[in-house]
C-alpha cells in the first residue's frame, strides 16, 4: 500500500503541531471562536449537536491492519469506543474533547493518517471503488489515479478557498461502485480504440438540494493530461462558479447555468495553457505511486475447504451468496463485512470489531481493508480456503450478517441523532426497517434493494440514488419522511422520483412495508429486482400501495 | 402589532467538552434542561444572549431555544431541542447514559 514520502510526513506532522498551538490559543482566549472555527474545520473538527466530531480521511477507503488498529485505539482512548464509517469512506468520532484532538491527530499522523480537507470549501477526500485492485471487471486499479489526485489537491494554494466543497471519485470499471455520476468530478478509467488507457471525465454531478447526474466533459483524456485537465476544470469553476449564494455555488449549478458546451470550451482553452506547466514530473511520480499499489503475491492453494463449507453449512452458504464478490483471481474472493447487523447503527463499528477486522486482514487478506461508501468494510483479497475461518471469527463478533445489497444494508447519514444540520433522524428509521424485515424473514426473498436515508436536504445519505430513498424533514416542528422511488447510484445513475406526501416517524416503516409488499406482488419473478420492476411499471403500483386512501378516494 | 414573545431558554455548547449546556436560574451553566432559566421577557433574553459574547473562553454557539413550562419546569417545544437534552436515540449512550 502507498506509504508517505518525507514531504508528506513532514507536512502532516507540522499540521498537528500547528493545530495543537491553535487549540491552546483558543483555550487561553487568544483566539475567538470566529477566528478558530475555520482553523478547526480545516482539520476536520466540527461542533455537532451533543459534542465535537472529528472526521478522519481514509483516502480512497484503503487501510491496512496497523491503521485500523490505531482507529480502534483512538476510539477507546479519546472517544466512546466506537467509530462511524461514512458515505465518503471516512471515519467520524462523535465524542472527542477539544483538548484531546491534537493528541488524536498525533496518533493518527504517526500512522500516516489525518483529518485535513475533510471539511471546508476545498477538494475533499478522493473516493474510489471499494473493490479497486480486486474486481474482475476492472480495467485497472483506480487508486494510483486517486492518490495522484490526492497529492495534487492536498493544500493546493489555488484551490484552498473555492466557492464550495468539491468532490472527486474514481472508478476503474464500467460497473460503477463509486457513484461517480453524483460527484463534482467523476473519473472513469477507460481504454480507447487504440488500446490506450486514459480517462472518461464527468462533471457537474451531485446530490443535495439540487440533485444532478454528471455530464461527460471528455470521452477520452490521455493519462498524462489528468492533472492539467483537472486544474483547468478547477480554474474554470473558481472563476465562473457563483459565490453570491451557497446553494448555487457547486459546480453542478455552474454547469447547469452555463451549459456543458460552454464549460467544455472554457476547460479546453485553459487546459492548453495548463498543459505547458506540466513537464512530466507528475507522470514520474505516478509510476512510483503505481508500484505501491502492486497486486499482492497471490497464494496458490486448493479451495476445497471453501467448497466443502458451502455444501455443508447453510449459514456459511447464505454468507457466501450475499457477501462474496468475484475476484480477478479465480481462487480468491472479495469479502464484504456488513457492519449493519439488524437493528444496529449503519456504519458504526466498535473498537473490538475494528481490531477483529484488522487482525483478519493481517492474517488472511494480504493486510488490506477497504471502507465502502455503502458503510461496510471489505477484505479485498481473500483466498477462498480462508473464508470459512474468517466467517467463523466474524460470527463471534456480530460481523457475519449476510445482508450485503439487501433491504437491511441501508445507507443512513448520522441525522438528528448527531448532526447539527439535520432536520430529522435517519438512523432509527434504518434500524427499524432492518429489524422489521428481519422479523418477517423476507429480505432474501426480496433480493437486491438499496434503501438510502438522509436526515436533511444535503443528502449525505444519498437518498436521491436509493432504489427507495427516504428524506427526513422538519414539517412544522414534527419529523416527516419523504419517499423517492427509482433512484440508482450505478453506471445507470438516476435521481429518484418523489412518491407523494411525507410520512410521520411512526408511519414511515409501515409505508416501506406496503411498498415492498406491492413489489413482491407485481414482480414477474424473483429474478426481477425492485428497480427493474419500477422501471417496467413506473410508480403507479407503488404509489397505490403507499397511499391506499387516495386510491379509495379516486375510485 | 409586534409578535408575542415565545418563552425561551438560553443554551450553548461547552468549549472544552462540547457538552450541551443551559443558563440556569442561579446564573451558572448546567447540563440539565430542568434547571434552565425560563425566560419570558424578550429584553432579558436578548441581553443574556448578548452577554455570551464575553464568555467565549467557556462556551460556543449560544442561542435562545423555544421552551414551555410543564409541572413548573421548562421543557423543549421542538424535537431537536428535546434530543439535545438527552443525546442520540439510536442507542443508549452520551448524555443520557452519564446522568
Interface residues (C-beta under 8 A of the other chain):
Chain A: X26 X27 X28 X29 X32 X33 X47 X48 X49 X50 X51 X52 X80 X94 X95 X96 X97 X98 X99 X345 X416 X417 X418 X425 X427 X428 X431 X474 X477 X478 X479
Chain B: X13 X15 X16 X17 X18 X19 X20 X56 X57 X60 X61 X77 X78 X79 X80 X83 X84 X87 X88 X89 X90 X91 X93 X94 X95
